[in-house]
Amino acid sequence: MGVDAVTTGAGAALRLLAAAGSARAVVEIGTGTGVSGIWLLRGMRADGVLTTIDVEIEHQRIARRIFAEAGFPAGRTRIITGRALDVLPRLADGAYDLVFVDAEVTGVSACVEAALRLLRPGGVLAVNGALAGGRIGDPAARDLETVTLREAMKALRESDEWVPALLPVGHGLLAAIRC
């Protein structure tokens, strides 16, 4: 399908973050084919609901099947088709335990802003791909993706509203707790 799934290491970290926070309500930006959603669902409470957003209907159709094959009833997932920046404003303030961003890097800053509104205090933000293909530590790397990720990390680091950490798993997982 041309979708990069989260690695096993990143998936395990997502499962851990969901379990540590006893997550009941999770937002996933970028459904893909459901791989990260499975990891999140496995870490969430048994009564938890994963709200997953993607623009690709075909990806979501596959994800729906993958969730069912993994044994998760349809009521555990809420699959929304659309652009994340159009959908996120319709979600409830402070109602989520975890927000996972696995979408176009150019929208990361807007997704982080939305996560601040969506997450309850103590909720977790996780951003996949934070190592920018290994370029994040190279000061000479000035491509749009790397610069965008650096700016998002800097904003989180300098904010009094987040406690961030860059986890070197998979393609890099930027995690932050909402204060």
C-alpha positions in Angstrom: 0.0 0.0 0.0 3.0 2.3 0.1 2.5 3.1 3.8 5.4 3.0 6.3 4.2 1.1 9.3 5.6 1.9 12.7 8.5 -0.4 13.6 8.3 -3.0 16.3 10.3 -0.8 18.7 8.1 2.2 18.1 5.0 0.1 18.4 6.1 -1.4 21.7 6.8 2.2 23.0 3.3 3.2 22.0 1.8 0.2 23.7 3.8 1.1 26.8 2.7 4.8 26.8 -0.9 3.8 26.4 -0.7 1.2 29.2 1.3 3.5 31.6 -1.5 6.1 31.3 -4.3 3.6 31.4 -5.5 5.2 28.2 -9.2 5.0 27.6 -9.5 7.6 24.8 -6.7 7.9 22.1 -6.5 9.9 18.9 -4.3 8.6 16.1 -3.5 11.0 13.3 -2.7 8.8 10.3 -4.4 5.5 10.4 -2.2 3.9 7.7 -3.2 0.2 7.5 -3.8 -0.1 11.2 -0.4 -1.3 12.5 0.1 1.5 15.0 -3.6 1.3 16.0 -3.1 -2.3 17.0 -0.2 -1.4 19.2 -2.2 1.4 20.8 -5.3 -0.8 21.3 -3.2 -3.5 23.0 -1.9 -0.9 25.5 -5.3 0.8 26.1 -7.8 -0.2 28.7 -10.3 -2.9 27.6 -13.1 -0.3 27.4 -10.9 2.2 25.6 -11.7 3.7 22.2 -9.2 4.6 19.5 -10.3 7.5 17.3 -8.2 7.3 14.1 -8.1 9.9 11.3 -6.8 9.5 7.8 -7.6 10.9 4.3 -7.2 7.6 2.6 -10.4 5.6 2.6 -8.7 2.5 1.2 -6.2 2.5 4.0 -9.0 2.8 6.6 -10.9 -0.1 5.0 -7.8 -2.3 5.4 -7.3 -1.0 9.0 -10.9 -1.8 9.9 -10.3 -5.4 8.7 -7.0 -5.6 10.5 -8.6 -4.4 13.8 -11.3 -7.1 13.4 -8.8 -9.8 12.6 -6.8 -8.9 15.7 -10.0 -9.5 17.8 -11.0 -5.9 18.5 -14.7 -5.3 18.3 -15.9 -2.4 16.0 -16.9 -0.4 19.1 -13.3 -0.1 20.1 -12.4 2.0 17.1 -13.9 5.2 15.6 -12.5 5.7 12.1 -12.9 9.1 10.6 -12.1 10.0 7.0 -10.7 13.4 6.4 -7.9 15.8 6.8 -6.7 15.9 10.4 -6.7 19.6 10.6 -10.3 19.6 9.6 -11.3 16.8 12.0 -9.4 17.7 15.1 -11.3 21.0 15.9 -14.5 18.8 16.2 -13.0 16.6 18.9 -13.7 17.4 22.6 -11.3 19.5 24.6 -9.4 17.7 27.4 -11.1 14.4 26.6 -8.1 12.3 25.5 -5.3 10.4 27.2 -3.0 10.1 24.3 -2.5 11.7 20.9 -0.3 9.9 18.3 0.8 11.8 15.3 2.0 9.8 12.3 1.2 12.2 9.5 2.8 14.6 7.0 5.6 16.4 8.8 4.5 19.8 7.5 1.4 19.5 9.8 3.2 18.4 12.9 3.2 21.9 14.6 -0.6 22.2 14.0 -1.1 18.7 15.4 0.9 19.5 18.5 -1.2 22.7 19.0 -4.4 20.6 18.7 -3.0 17.9 21.1 -2.5 20.6 23.8 -6.2 21.3 23.6 -7.3 17.6 23.2 -5.2 16.1 26.0 -6.1 16.0 29.6 -3.4 17.1 32.0 -1.0 14.2 32.3 -1.9 13.0 28.8 0.7 12.0 26.3 1.6 13.2 22.9 3.7 11.0 20.6 5.1 12.0 17.2 6.5 9.3 14.9 9.5 9.9 12.6 11.1 12.5 14.9 14.7 11.5 13.9 13.9 12.7 10.3 15.7 9.7 8.7 18.8 10.3 10.9 19.1 14.0 9.8 17.8 15.5 13.0 21.3 15.5 14.6 23.0 16.8 11.5 23.3 20.6 11.7 23.9 20.8 8.0 20.5 19.2 7.2 18.2 22.1 6.3 15.4 20.3 4.4 11.8 21.2 5.2 11.1 17.9 7.1 14.1 18.2 9.3 13.7 21.9 10.0 10.0 21.4 10.8 10.7 18.6 13.3 13.5 20.7 14.9 11.1 23.6 15.4 8.4 21.4 16.9 10.9 19.8 19.3 12.3 23.2 20.3 8.8 24.6 20.9 7.9 21.6 23.1 11.2 21.8 25.0 10.8 25.5 25.7 7.1 25.3 26.6 5.9 25.2 30.3 3.0 23.1 29.1 5.0 20.0 28.1 7.6 17.6 29.5 9.2 16.2 26.3 11.7 13.4 25.5 13.0 12.1 22.2 12.9 8.3 22.3 15.4 6.7 19.8 13.1 3.8 18.8 12.1 3.1 15.2 12.3 6.3 13.2 12.3 8.3 16.4 9.4 8.9 18.7 9.0 12.3 20.2 7.0 11.9 23.4 5.7 14.7 25.7 3.5 14.8 28.7 0.9 17.6 29.0 1.4 19.5 32.2 
